Amino acid sequence: MLCLTGLGAILGIPMILAAVFAPLMGPMFGLQALKGPCPWCGVGVSTIANARDFACHGCGKRIAVKHREFVTAG
């Protein structure tokens, strides 16, 4: 209801849009993304910063993330 007032439309609508799109902005701009070569096969891979491990899209082997670096898992 506040968005229907003059002040609410000026301030409220941009704030609502920012809140909706904020979770998408980090991955979209690559913020906190880790990039580098796969320790198994050397293919370039990337992941989000808080991932513990993931599979390489080149060789399919598991890659662990330790101290913001890619290492072989298991």
All heavy atoms as TSV, in Angstrom:
chain	resi	resn	atom	element	x	y	z
A	1	MET	N	N	0.819	-1.175	0.000
A	1	MET	CA	C	0.000	0.000	0.000
A	1	MET	C	C	0.871	1.249	0.000
A	1	MET	O	O	0.507	2.231	-0.627
A	1	MET	CB	C	-0.902	-0.052	1.230
A	1	MET	CG	C	-2.095	0.791	1.124
A	1	MET	SD	S	-3.027	0.290	-0.308
A	1	MET	CE	C	-4.609	0.694	0.170
A	2	LEU	N	N	2.006	1.179	0.663
A	2	LEU	CA	C	2.902	2.328	0.722
A	2	LEU	C	C	3.453	2.654	-0.666
A	2	LEU	O	O	3.727	3.805	-0.971
A	2	LEU	CB	C	4.044	2.055	1.698
A	2	LEU	CG	C	5.032	3.192	1.930
A	2	LEU	CD1	C	4.311	4.390	2.531
A	2	LEU	CD2	C	6.144	2.737	2.830
A	3	CYS	N	N	3.609	1.650	-1.526
A	3	CYS	CA	C	4.131	1.884	-2.871
A	3	CYS	C	C	3.186	2.719	-3.722
A	3	CYS	O	O	3.584	3.259	-4.741
A	3	CYS	CB	C	4.408	0.561	-3.575
A	3	CYS	SG	S	5.802	-0.303	-2.872
A	4	LEU	N	N	1.925	2.808	-3.342
A	4	LEU	CA	C	0.974	3.595	-4.107
A	4	LEU	C	C	1.078	5.080	-3.802
A	4	LEU	O	O	0.554	5.901	-4.544
A	4	LEU	CB	C	-0.449	3.098	-3.835
A	4	LEU	CG	C	-0.726	1.656	-4.249
A	4	LEU	CD1	C	-2.126	1.259	-3.845
A	4	LEU	CD2	C	-0.519	1.473	-5.737
A	5	THR	N	N	1.742	5.434	-2.735
A	5	THR	CA	C	1.942	6.851	-2.428
A	5	THR	C	C	3.136	7.366	-3.223
A	5	THR	O	O	3.937	6.594	-3.752
A	5	THR	CB	C	2.176	7.055	-0.921
A	5	THR	OG1	O	3.412	6.452	-0.570
A	5	THR	CG2	C	1.047	6.473	-0.110
A	6	GLY	N	N	3.288	8.655	-3.301
A	6	GLY	CA	C	4.391	9.242	-4.073
A	6	GLY	C	C	5.757	8.843	-3.542
A	6	GLY	O	O	6.626	8.375	-4.275
A	7	LEU	N	N	5.967	8.993	-2.250
A	7	LEU	CA	C	7.259	8.669	-1.643
A	7	LEU	C	C	7.523	7.157	-1.686
A	7	LEU	O	O	8.646	6.726	-1.951
A	7	LEU	CB	C	7.301	9.177	-0.198
A	7	LEU	CG	C	8.611	8.957	0.550
A	7	LEU	CD1	C	9.750	9.698	-0.149
A	7	LEU	CD2	C	8.481	9.408	1.983
A	8	GLY	N	N	6.475	6.383	-1.465
A	8	GLY	CA	C	6.642	4.929	-1.505
A	8	GLY	C	C	6.999	4.422	-2.884
A	8	GLY	O	O	7.785	3.487	-3.036
A	9	ALA	N	N	6.458	5.024	-3.928
A	9	ALA	CA	C	6.784	4.618	-5.298
A	9	ALA	C	C	8.213	4.981	-5.652
A	9	ALA	O	O	8.904	4.233	-6.333
A	9	ALA	CB	C	5.812	5.265	-6.273
A	10	ILE	N	N	8.660	6.119	-5.174
A	10	ILE	CA	C	10.029	6.560	-5.490
A	10	ILE	C	C	11.054	5.723	-4.741
A	10	ILE	O	O	12.070	5.313	-5.303
A	10	ILE	CB	C	10.192	8.060	-5.154
A	10	ILE	CG1	C	9.326	8.884	-6.101
A	10	ILE	CG2	C	11.638	8.485	-5.260
A	10	ILE	CD1	C	9.226	10.342	-5.738
A	11	LEU	N	N	10.827	5.451	-3.490
A	11	LEU	CA	C	11.795	4.701	-2.688
A	11	LEU	C	C	11.483	3.211	-2.589
A	11	LEU	O	O	12.393	2.389	-2.584
A	11	LEU	CB	C	11.863	5.290	-1.271
A	11	LEU	CG	C	12.346	6.721	-1.150
A	11	LEU	CD1	C	12.249	7.190	0.290
A	11	LEU	CD2	C	13.754	6.851	-1.667
A	12	GLY	N	N	10.217	2.872	-2.507
A	12	GLY	CA	C	9.834	1.493	-2.237
A	12	GLY	C	C	10.044	0.536	-3.394
A	12	GLY	O	O	10.576	-0.561	-3.221
A	13	ILE	N	N	9.641	0.922	-4.588
A	13	ILE	CA	C	9.749	0.023	-5.736
A	13	ILE	C	C	11.204	-0.310	-6.066
A	13	ILE	O	O	11.537	-1.486	-6.256
A	13	ILE	CB	C	8.980	0.598	-6.947
A	13	ILE	CG1	C	7.475	0.555	-6.642
A	13	ILE	CG2	C	9.292	-0.189	-8.213
A	13	ILE	CD1	C	6.608	1.227	-7.663
A	14	PRO	N	N	12.133	0.660	-6.114
A	14	PRO	CA	C	13.533	0.280	-6.348
A	14	PRO	C	C	14.107	-0.616	-5.249
A	14	PRO	O	O	14.904	-1.516	-5.525
A	14	PRO	CB	C	14.271	1.609	-6.397
A	14	PRO	CG	C	13.239	2.598	-6.772
A	14	PRO	CD	C	11.961	2.106	-6.168
A	15	MET	N	N	13.683	-0.403	-4.001
A	15	MET	CA	C	14.173	-1.245	-2.913
A	15	MET	C	C	13.624	-2.665	-3.028
A	15	MET	O	O	14.339	-3.631	-2.751
A	15	MET	CB	C	13.821	-0.622	-1.557
A	15	MET	CG	C	14.588	0.650	-1.284
A	15	MET	SD	S	14.209	1.366	0.306
A	15	MET	CE	C	15.135	0.291	1.359
A	16	ILE	N	N	12.380	-2.807	-3.441
A	16	ILE	CA	C	11.804	-4.139	-3.639
A	16	ILE	C	C	12.528	-4.853	-4.767
A	16	ILE	O	O	12.894	-6.029	-4.644
A	16	ILE	CB	C	10.291	-4.029	-3.917
A	16	ILE	CG1	C	9.554	-3.582	-2.659
A	16	ILE	CG2	C	9.745	-5.358	-4.416
A	16	ILE	CD1	C	8.104	-3.212	-2.887
A	17	LEU	N	N	12.770	-4.160	-5.869
A	17	LEU	CA	C	13.498	-4.768	-6.987
A	17	LEU	C	C	14.925	-5.142	-6.605
A	17	LEU	O	O	15.426	-6.195	-6.997
A	17	LEU	CB	C	13.495	-3.819	-8.193
A	17	LEU	CG	C	12.140	-3.593	-8.851
A	17	LEU	CD1	C	12.249	-2.535	-9.935
A	17	LEU	CD2	C	11.605	-4.903	-9.401
A	18	ALA	N	N	15.592	-4.298	-5.844
A	18	ALA	CA	C	16.951	-4.610	-5.392
A	18	ALA	C	C	16.961	-5.840	-4.490
A	18	ALA	O	O	17.856	-6.675	-4.585
A	18	ALA	CB	C	17.547	-3.407	-4.654
A	19	ALA	N	N	15.963	-5.976	-3.633
A	19	ALA	CA	C	15.894	-7.136	-2.741
A	19	ALA	C	C	15.619	-8.420	-3.513
A	19	ALA	O	O	16.127	-9.480	-3.160
A	19	ALA	CB	C	14.814	-6.917	-1.682
A	20	VAL	N	N	14.848	-8.333	-4.574
A	20	VAL	CA	C	14.551	-9.515	-5.378
A	20	VAL	C	C	15.780	-9.957	-6.164
A	20	VAL	O	O	16.100	-11.136	-6.248
A	20	VAL	CB	C	13.361	-9.235	-6.330
A	20	VAL	CG1	C	13.205	-10.337	-7.360
A	20	VAL	CG2	C	12.077	-9.082	-5.523
A	21	PHE	N	N	16.510	-9.013	-6.738
A	21	PHE	CA	C	17.640	-9.349	-7.598
A	21	PHE	C	C	18.980	-9.456	-6.867
A	21	PHE	O	O	19.966	-9.893	-7.463
A	21	PHE	CB	C	17.758	-8.335	-8.731
A	21	PHE	CG	C	16.646	-8.447	-9.721
A	21	PHE	CD1	C	15.703	-7.446	-9.832
A	21	PHE	CD2	C	16.528	-9.566	-10.528
A	21	PHE	CE1	C	14.665	-7.553	-10.743
A	21	PHE	CE2	C	15.496	-9.686	-11.434
A	21	PHE	CZ	C	14.556	-8.676	-11.547
A	22	ALA	N	N	19.068	-9.084	-5.609
A	22	ALA	CA	C	20.331	-9.117	-4.873
A	22	ALA	C	C	20.964	-10.513	-4.810
A	22	ALA	O	O	22.176	-10.635	-5.011
A	22	ALA	CB	C	20.140	-8.550	-3.466
A	23	PRO	N	N	20.215	-11.583	-4.554
A	23	PRO	CA	C	20.863	-12.899	-4.525
A	23	PRO	C	C	21.426	-13.338	-5.877
A	23	PRO	O	O	22.302	-14.181	-5.939
A	23	PRO	CB	C	19.734	-13.849	-4.091
A	23	PRO	CG	C	18.721	-12.992	-3.441
A	23	PRO	CD	C	18.826	-11.658	-4.108
A	24	LEU	N	N	20.935	-12.755	-6.947
A	24	LEU	CA	C	21.414	-13.126	-8.274
A	24	LEU	C	C	22.631	-12.323	-8.717
A	24	LEU	O	O	23.326	-12.731	-9.641
A	24	LEU	CB	C	20.285	-12.919	-9.292
A	24	LEU	CG	C	18.979	-13.646	-9.003
A	24	LEU	CD1	C	17.927	-13.230	-10.006
A	24	LEU	CD2	C	19.193	-15.143	-9.037
A	25	MET	N	N	22.874	-11.198	-8.089
A	25	MET	CA	C	23.945	-10.316	-8.536
A	25	MET	C	C	25.340	-10.900	-8.302
A	25	MET	O	O	26.203	-10.762	-9.148
A	25	MET	CB	C	23.847	-8.953	-7.843
A	25	MET	CG	C	22.679	-8.140	-8.282
A	25	MET	SD	S	22.787	-7.812	-10.036
A	25	MET	CE	C	21.135	-7.302	-10.357
A	26	GLY	N	N	25.568	-11.534	-7.173
A	26	GLY	CA	C	26.892	-12.097	-6.902
A	26	GLY	C	C	27.318	-13.126	-7.926
A	26	GLY	O	O	28.367	-12.983	-8.560
A	27	PRO	N	N	26.536	-14.170	-8.153
A	27	PRO	CA	C	26.926	-15.143	-9.170
A	27	PRO	C	C	26.944	-14.574	-10.584
A	27	PRO	O	O	27.750	-14.979	-11.407
A	27	PRO	CB	C	25.847	-16.223	-9.055
A	27	PRO	CG	C	25.298	-16.084	-7.692
A	27	PRO	CD	C	25.405	-14.632	-7.367
A	28	MET	N	N	26.060	-13.619	-10.856
A	28	MET	CA	C	25.997	-13.076	-12.204
A	28	MET	C	C	27.257	-12.275	-12.528
A	28	MET	O	O	27.756	-12.322	-13.646
A	28	MET	CB	C	24.758	-12.194	-12.360
A	28	MET	CG	C	24.491	-11.797	-13.792
A	28	MET	SD	S	22.828	-11.213	-14.108
A	28	MET	CE	C	22.566	-9.973	-12.890
A	29	PHE	N	N	27.797	-11.577	-11.570
A	29	PHE	CA	C	29.004	-10.792	-11.797
A	29	PHE	C	C	30.268	-11.540	-11.399
A	29	PHE	O	O	31.358	-10.999	-11.494
A	29	PHE	CB	C	28.932	-9.464	-11.038
A	29	PHE	CG	C	27.900	-8.535	-11.590
A	29	PHE	CD1	C	26.847	-8.127	-10.803
A	29	PHE	CD2	C	27.968	-8.099	-12.892
A	29	PHE	CE1	C	25.891	-7.270	-11.306
A	29	PHE	CE2	C	27.012	-7.243	-13.407
A	29	PHE	CZ	C	25.965	-6.823	-12.611
A	30	GLY	N	N	30.142	-12.770	-10.929
A	30	GLY	CA	C	31.308	-13.572	-10.584
A	30	GLY	C	C	31.945	-13.215	-9.259
A	30	GLY	O	O	33.096	-13.536	-9.016
A	31	LEU	N	N	31.209	-12.557	-8.393
A	31	LEU	CA	C	31.762	-12.218	-7.092
A	31	LEU	C	C	31.924	-13.478	-6.259
A	31	LEU	O	O	31.056	-14.334	-6.250
A	31	LEU	CB	C	30.845	-11.229	-6.368
A	31	LEU	CG	C	30.617	-9.906	-7.078
A	31	LEU	CD1	C	29.601	-9.081	-6.306
A	31	LEU	CD2	C	31.895	-9.144	-7.219
A	32	GLN	N	N	33.013	-13.592	-5.599
A	32	GLN	CA	C	33.319	-14.730	-4.732
A	32	GLN	C	C	33.440	-16.042	-5.504
A	32	GLN	O	O	33.361	-17.102	-4.923
A	32	GLN	CB	C	32.270	-14.862	-3.629
A	32	GLN	CG	C	32.183	-13.670	-2.719
A	32	GLN	CD	C	33.441	-13.446	-1.935
A	32	GLN	OE1	O	34.095	-14.384	-1.501
A	32	GLN	NE2	N	33.816	-12.212	-1.745
A	33	ALA	N	N	33.630	-15.990	-6.808
A	33	ALA	CA	C	33.789	-17.211	-7.590
A	33	ALA	C	C	35.261	-17.605	-7.595
A	33	ALA	O	O	36.146	-16.760	-7.677
A	33	ALA	CB	C	33.303	-17.000	-9.013
A	34	LEU	N	N	35.515	-18.894	-7.488
A	34	LEU	CA	C	36.868	-19.414	-7.585
A	34	LEU	C	C	37.059	-19.986	-8.980
A	34	LEU	O	O	36.227	-20.743	-9.463
A	34	LEU	CB	C	37.091	-20.507	-6.546
A	34	LEU	CG	C	36.984	-20.083	-5.092
A	34	LEU	CD1	C	37.111	-21.291	-4.184
A	34	LEU	CD2	C	38.063	-19.090	-4.761
A	35	LYS	N	N	38.150	-19.625	-9.629
A	35	LYS	CA	C	38.446	-20.105	-10.967
A	35	LYS	C	C	39.870	-20.619	-10.996
A	35	LYS	O	O	40.752	-20.069	-10.337
A	35	LYS	CB	C	38.290	-18.981	-11.989
A	35	LYS	CG	C	36.902	-18.414	-12.064
A	35	LYS	CD	C	36.825	-17.264	-13.030
A	35	LYS	CE	C	35.433	-16.664	-13.008
A	35	LYS	NZ	N	35.323	-15.495	-13.853
A	36	GLY	N	N	40.083	-21.661	-11.765
A	36	GLY	CA	C	41.423	-22.210	-11.897
A	36	GLY	C	C	41.401	-23.537	-12.626
A	36	GLY	O	O	40.343	-24.019	-13.039
A	37	PRO	N	N	42.567	-24.164	-12.767
A	37	PRO	CA	C	42.622	-25.446	-13.469
A	37	PRO	C	C	42.248	-26.613	-12.554
A	37	PRO	O	O	42.485	-26.582	-11.355
A	37	PRO	CB	C	44.089	-25.546	-13.896
A	37	PRO	CG	C	44.828	-24.772	-12.851
A	37	PRO	CD	C	43.903	-23.650	-12.456
A	38	CYS	N	N	41.675	-27.643	-13.158
A	38	CYS	CA	C	41.379	-28.877	-12.427
A	38	CYS	C	C	42.700	-29.535	-12.038
A	38	CYS	O	O	43.596	-29.658	-12.879
A	38	CYS	CB	C	40.555	-29.818	-13.324
A	38	CYS	SG	S	40.365	-31.488	-12.662
A	39	PRO	N	N	42.867	-29.956	-10.785
A	39	PRO	CA	C	44.121	-30.608	-10.389
A	39	PRO	C	C	44.301	-31.992	-11.017
A	39	PRO	O	O	45.394	-32.523	-11.025
A	39	PRO	CB	C	44.018	-30.702	-8.861
A	39	PRO	CG	C	42.574	-30.602	-8.561
A	39	PRO	CD	C	41.957	-29.792	-9.650
A	40	TRP	N	N	43.241	-32.571	-11.560
A	40	TRP	CA	C	43.332	-33.888	-12.188
A	40	TRP	C	C	43.699	-33.788	-13.662
A	40	TRP	O	O	44.591	-34.482	-14.131
A	40	TRP	CB	C	42.009	-34.640	-12.063
A	40	TRP	CG	C	41.594	-34.974	-10.666
A	40	TRP	CD1	C	40.697	-34.290	-9.901
A	40	TRP	CD2	C	42.049	-36.054	-9.852
A	40	TRP	NE1	N	40.552	-34.876	-8.680
A	40	TRP	CE2	C	41.370	-35.971	-8.621
A	40	TRP	CE3	C	42.955	-37.081	-10.044
A	40	TRP	CZ2	C	41.579	-36.876	-7.587
A	40	TRP	CZ3	C	43.159	-37.988	-9.027
A	40	TRP	CH2	C	42.474	-37.879	-7.807
A	41	CYS	N	N	42.966	-32.945	-14.418
A	41	CYS	CA	C	43.144	-32.940	-15.874
A	41	CYS	C	C	43.580	-31.596	-16.445
A	41	CYS	O	O	43.946	-31.516	-17.612
A	41	CYS	CB	C	41.855	-33.395	-16.562
A	41	CYS	SG	S	40.456	-32.263	-16.338
A	42	GLY	N	N	43.523	-30.518	-15.666
A	42	GLY	CA	C	43.968	-29.214	-16.129
A	42	GLY	C	C	42.918	-28.367	-16.826
A	42	GLY	O	O	43.205	-27.252	-17.230
A	43	VAL	N	N	41.706	-28.868	-16.985
A	43	VAL	CA	C	40.632	-28.095	-17.604
A	43	VAL	C	C	40.258	-26.934	-16.684
A	43	VAL	O	O	40.232	-27.082	-15.468
A	43	VAL	CB	C	39.402	-29.004	-17.863
A	43	VAL	CG1	C	38.208	-28.195	-18.316
A	43	VAL	CG2	C	39.733	-30.060	-18.875
A	44	GLY	N	N	39.968	-25.775	-17.254
A	44	GLY	CA	C	39.555	-24.625	-16.456
A	44	GLY	C	C	38.192	-24.859	-15.825
A	44	GLY	O	O	37.244	-25.206	-16.517
A	45	VAL	N	N	38.094	-24.692	-14.509
A	45	VAL	CA	C	36.842	-24.883	-13.780
A	45	VAL	C	C	36.599	-23.667	-12.895
A	45	VAL	O	O	37.509	-22.913	-12.580
A	45	VAL	CB	C	36.856	-26.169	-12.917
A	45	VAL	CG1	C	36.895	-27.401	-13.782
A	45	VAL	CG2	C	38.010	-26.166	-11.940
A	46	SER	N	N	35.349	-23.500	-12.474
A	46	SER	CA	C	35.007	-22.429	-11.544
A	46	SER	C	C	33.871	-22.908	-10.658
A	46	SER	O	O	33.092	-23.779	-11.032
A	46	SER	CB	C	34.598	-21.154	-12.288
A	46	SER	OG	O	33.425	-21.369	-13.017
A	47	THR	N	N	33.798	-22.340	-9.478
A	47	THR	CA	C	32.760	-22.677	-8.514
A	47	THR	C	C	32.539	-21.494	-7.587
A	47	THR	O	O	33.324	-20.543	-7.581
A	47	THR	CB	C	33.136	-23.933	-7.709
A	47	THR	OG1	O	32.028	-24.304	-6.887
A	47	THR	CG2	C	34.339	-23.693	-6.820
A	48	ILE	N	N	31.475	-21.546	-6.799
A	48	ILE	CA	C	31.234	-20.499	-5.819
A	48	ILE	C	C	32.199	-20.673	-4.654
A	48	ILE	O	O	32.719	-21.758	-4.421
A	48	ILE	CB	C	29.767	-20.503	-5.341
A	48	ILE	CG1	C	29.396	-21.847	-4.751
A	48	ILE	CG2	C	28.833	-20.124	-6.472
A	48	ILE	CD1	C	28.017	-21.889	-4.136
A	49	ALA	N	N	32.435	-19.621	-3.924
A	49	ALA	CA	C	33.473	-19.616	-2.903
A	49	ALA	C	C	33.189	-20.556	-1.739
A	49	ALA	O	O	34.108	-21.095	-1.152
A	49	ALA	CB	C	33.686	-18.204	-2.382
A	50	ASN	N	N	31.930	-20.778	-1.385
A	50	ASN	CA	C	31.656	-21.583	-0.203
A	50	ASN	C	C	31.429	-23.062	-0.522
A	50	ASN	O	O	31.014	-23.812	0.339
A	50	ASN	CB	C	30.475	-21.009	0.571
A	50	ASN	CG	C	29.211	-20.954	-0.261
A	50	ASN	OD1	O	29.215	-21.285	-1.432
A	50	ASN	ND2	N	28.133	-20.512	0.348
A	51	ALA	N	N	31.726	-23.504	-1.736
A	51	ALA	CA	C	31.597	-24.921	-2.075
A	51	ALA	C	C	32.765	-25.693	-1.459
A	51	ALA	O	O	33.901	-25.230	-1.467
A	51	ALA	CB	C	31.586	-25.111	-3.578
A	52	ARG	N	N	32.484	-26.863	-0.919
A	52	ARG	CA	C	33.546	-27.684	-0.334
A	52	ARG	C	C	34.180	-28.602	-1.358
A	52	ARG	O	O	35.379	-28.825	-1.341
A	52	ARG	CB	C	32.999	-28.500	0.824
A	52	ARG	CG	C	32.575	-27.636	1.978
A	52	ARG	CD	C	32.132	-28.462	3.139
A	52	ARG	NE	N	31.685	-27.587	4.204
A	52	ARG	CZ	C	31.137	-27.997	5.300
A	52	ARG	NH1	N	30.952	-29.295	5.491
A	52	ARG	NH2	N	30.756	-27.148	6.212
A	53	ASP	N	N	33.359	-29.156	-2.236
A	53	ASP	CA	C	33.868	-29.979	-3.323
A	53	ASP	C	C	32.839	-30.015	-4.447
A	53	ASP	O	O	31.686	-29.663	-4.261
A	53	ASP	CB	C	34.227	-31.384	-2.855
A	53	ASP	CG	C	33.023	-32.180	-2.381
A	53	ASP	OD1	O	31.978	-31.577	-2.087
A	53	ASP	OD2	O	33.122	-33.410	-2.318
A	54	PHE	N	N	33.289	-30.410	-5.626
A	54	PHE	CA	C	32.424	-30.483	-6.798
A	54	PHE	C	C	33.098	-31.380	-7.825
A	54	PHE	O	O	34.253	-31.767	-7.665
A	54	PHE	CB	C	32.146	-29.087	-7.374
A	54	PHE	CG	C	33.382	-28.364	-7.860
A	54	PHE	CD1	C	33.700	-28.359	-9.203
A	54	PHE	CD2	C	34.199	-27.704	-6.971
A	54	PHE	CE1	C	34.832	-27.708	-9.652
A	54	PHE	CE2	C	35.329	-27.042	-7.409
A	54	PHE	CZ	C	35.661	-27.047	-8.757
A	55	ALA	N	N	32.375	-31.720	-8.869
A	55	ALA	CA	C	32.903	-32.584	-9.915
A	55	ALA	C	C	33.405	-31.742	-11.083
A	55	ALA	O	O	32.766	-30.773	-11.483
A	55	ALA	CB	C	31.837	-33.559	-10.395
A	56	CYS	N	N	34.539	-32.132	-11.634
A	56	CYS	CA	C	35.084	-31.469	-12.817
A	56	CYS	C	C	34.190	-31.794	-14.008
A	56	CYS	O	O	33.794	-32.942	-14.204
A	56	CYS	CB	C	36.508	-31.964	-13.077
A	56	CYS	SG	S	37.224	-31.368	-14.621
A	57	HIS	N	N	33.885	-30.794	-14.822
A	57	HIS	CA	C	33.061	-31.047	-15.992
A	57	HIS	C	C	33.859	-31.667	-17.134
A	57	HIS	O	O	33.302	-32.133	-18.098
A	57	HIS	CB	C	32.356	-29.760	-16.459
A	57	HIS	CG	C	33.305	-28.675	-16.873
A	57	HIS	ND1	N	33.820	-27.781	-15.982
A	57	HIS	CD2	C	33.830	-28.368	-18.076
A	57	HIS	CE1	C	34.621	-26.955	-16.622
A	57	HIS	NE2	N	34.655	-27.283	-17.895
A	58	GLY	N	N	35.181	-31.697	-17.015
A	58	GLY	CA	C	36.016	-32.306	-18.042
A	58	GLY	C	C	36.247	-33.787	-17.818
A	58	GLY	O	O	35.950	-34.619	-18.681
A	59	CYS	N	N	36.735	-34.142	-16.628
A	59	CYS	CA	C	37.072	-35.540	-16.356
A	59	CYS	C	C	36.080	-36.230	-15.423
A	59	CYS	O	O	36.092	-37.446	-15.304
A	59	CYS	CB	C	38.480	-35.636	-15.778
A	59	CYS	SG	S	38.707	-34.803	-14.186
A	60	GLY	N	N	35.242	-35.458	-14.717
A	60	GLY	CA	C	34.243	-36.036	-13.825
A	60	GLY	C	C	34.750	-36.401	-12.445
A	60	GLY	O	O	33.979	-36.872	-11.607
A	61	LYS	N	N	36.027	-36.176	-12.164
A	61	LYS	CA	C	36.573	-36.505	-10.843
A	61	LYS	C	C	36.253	-35.391	-9.852
A	61	LYS	O	O	36.014	-34.241	-10.220
A	61	LYS	CB	C	38.078	-36.718	-10.942
A	61	LYS	CG	C	38.429	-37.938	-11.775
A	61	LYS	CD	C	39.918	-38.161	-11.786
A	61	LYS	CE	C	40.247	-39.392	-12.616
A	61	LYS	NZ	N	41.672	-39.612	-12.708
A	62	ARG	N	N	36.256	-35.740	-8.567
A	62	ARG	CA	C	35.907	-34.791	-7.513
A	62	ARG	C	C	37.084	-33.858	-7.232
A	62	ARG	O	O	38.240	-34.275	-7.178
A	62	ARG	CB	C	35.539	-35.515	-6.216
A	62	ARG	CG	C	34.349	-36.446	-6.316
A	62	ARG	CD	C	33.054	-35.798	-6.696
A	62	ARG	NE	N	32.577	-34.841	-5.721
A	62	ARG	CZ	C	31.563	-34.018	-5.952
A	62	ARG	NH1	N	30.932	-34.033	-7.096
A	62	ARG	NH2	N	31.174	-33.186	-5.034
A	63	ILE	N	N	36.767	-32.579	-7.052
A	63	ILE	CA	C	37.749	-31.552	-6.716
A	63	ILE	C	C	37.333	-30.951	-5.386
A	63	ILE	O	O	36.176	-30.586	-5.192
A	63	ILE	CB	C	37.777	-30.450	-7.790
A	63	ILE	CG1	C	38.121	-31.043	-9.152
A	63	ILE	CG2	C	38.759	-29.358	-7.410
A	63	ILE	CD1	C	37.938	-30.047	-10.287
A	64	ALA	N	N	38.266	-30.860	-4.460
A	64	ALA	CA	C	38.003	-30.241	-3.157
A	64	ALA	C	C	38.537	-28.810	-3.176
A	64	ALA	O	O	39.502	-28.502	-3.876
A	64	ALA	CB	C	38.666	-31.035	-2.052
A	65	VAL	N	N	37.906	-27.948	-2.399
A	65	VAL	CA	C	38.351	-26.569	-2.268
A	65	VAL	C	C	38.898	-26.397	-0.860
A	65	VAL	O	O	38.180	-26.560	0.126
A	65	VAL	CB	C	37.182	-25.580	-2.515
A	65	VAL	CG1	C	37.649	-24.147	-2.346
A	65	VAL	CG2	C	36.577	-25.809	-3.882
A	66	LYS	N	N	40.185	-26.105	-0.766
A	66	LYS	CA	C	40.830	-25.879	0.530
A	66	LYS	C	C	41.654	-24.604	0.446
A	66	LYS	O	O	42.498	-24.468	-0.438
A	66	LYS	CB	C	41.719	-27.061	0.906
A	66	LYS	CG	C	40.923	-28.310	1.187
A	66	LYS	CD	C	41.771	-29.394	1.778
A	66	LYS	CE	C	40.880	-30.609	2.013
A	66	LYS	NZ	N	41.613	-31.725	2.529
A	67	HIS	N	N	41.394	-23.697	1.359
A	67	HIS	CA	C	42.104	-22.415	1.420
A	67	HIS	C	C	42.028	-21.688	0.083
A	67	HIS	O	O	43.024	-21.176	-0.427
A	67	HIS	CB	C	43.553	-22.604	1.842
A	67	HIS	CG	C	43.715	-23.341	3.133
A	67	HIS	ND1	N	43.344	-22.796	4.339
A	67	HIS	CD2	C	44.160	-24.596	3.393
A	67	HIS	CE1	C	43.583	-23.681	5.291
A	67	HIS	NE2	N	44.076	-24.786	4.746
A	68	ARG	N	N	40.820	-21.693	-0.524
A	68	ARG	CA	C	40.547	-21.018	-1.794
A	68	ARG	C	C	41.395	-21.543	-2.945
A	68	ARG	O	O	41.697	-20.823	-3.888
A	68	ARG	CB	C	40.692	-19.503	-1.653
A	68	ARG	CG	C	39.701	-18.909	-0.654
A	68	ARG	CD	C	39.681	-17.402	-0.647
A	68	ARG	NE	N	39.495	-16.812	-1.956
A	68	ARG	CZ	C	38.316	-16.557	-2.525
A	68	ARG	NH1	N	37.212	-16.886	-1.889
A	68	ARG	NH2	N	38.230	-15.985	-3.702
A	69	GLU	N	N	41.805	-22.802	-2.892
A	69	GLU	CA	C	42.543	-23.453	-3.973
A	69	GLU	C	C	41.920	-24.796	-4.270
A	69	GLU	O	O	41.332	-25.440	-3.398
A	69	GLU	CB	C	44.005	-23.639	-3.594
A	69	GLU	CG	C	44.775	-22.341	-3.447
A	69	GLU	CD	C	46.241	-22.582	-3.147
A	69	GLU	OE1	O	46.665	-23.740	-3.143
A	69	GLU	OE2	O	46.939	-21.599	-2.906
A	70	PHE	N	N	42.056	-25.256	-5.508
A	70	PHE	CA	C	41.533	-26.562	-5.904
A	70	PHE	C	C	42.583	-27.639	-5.634
A	70	PHE	O	O	43.733	-27.499	-6.017
A	70	PHE	CB	C	41.186	-26.578	-7.398
A	70	PHE	CG	C	40.116	-25.594	-7.789
A	70	PHE	CD1	C	40.208	-24.853	-8.941
A	70	PHE	CD2	C	38.988	-25.416	-7.000
A	70	PHE	CE1	C	39.213	-23.970	-9.310
A	70	PHE	CE2	C	37.999	-24.533	-7.354
A	70	PHE	CZ	C	38.118	-23.797	-8.513
A	71	VAL	N	N	42.150	-28.710	-4.947
A	71	VAL	CA	C	43.016	-29.855	-4.681
A	71	VAL	C	C	42.265	-31.135	-5.026
A	71	VAL	O	O	41.039	-31.145	-5.095
A	71	VAL	CB	C	43.488	-29.874	-3.198
A	71	VAL	CG1	C	44.356	-28.686	-2.876
A	71	VAL	CG2	C	42.313	-29.940	-2.258
A	72	THR	N	N	43.010	-32.202	-5.210
A	72	THR	CA	C	42.374	-33.478	-5.514
A	72	THR	C	C	41.597	-33.978	-4.295
A	72	THR	O	O	42.053	-33.848	-3.178
A	72	THR	CB	C	43.420	-34.528	-5.921
A	72	THR	OG1	O	44.373	-34.661	-4.875
A	72	THR	CG2	C	44.103	-34.137	-7.208
A	73	ALA	N	N	40.434	-34.524	-4.541
A	73	ALA	CA	C	39.588	-35.048	-3.461
A	73	ALA	C	C	39.645	-36.553	-3.500
A	73	ALA	O	O	39.347	-37.163	-4.508
A	73	ALA	CB	C	38.163	-34.567	-3.604
A	74	GLY	N	N	40.007	-37.136	-2.400
A	74	GLY	CA	C	39.954	-38.581	-2.213
A	74	GLY	C	C	40.857	-39.334	-3.063
A	74	GLY	O	O	40.935	-40.408	-3.351
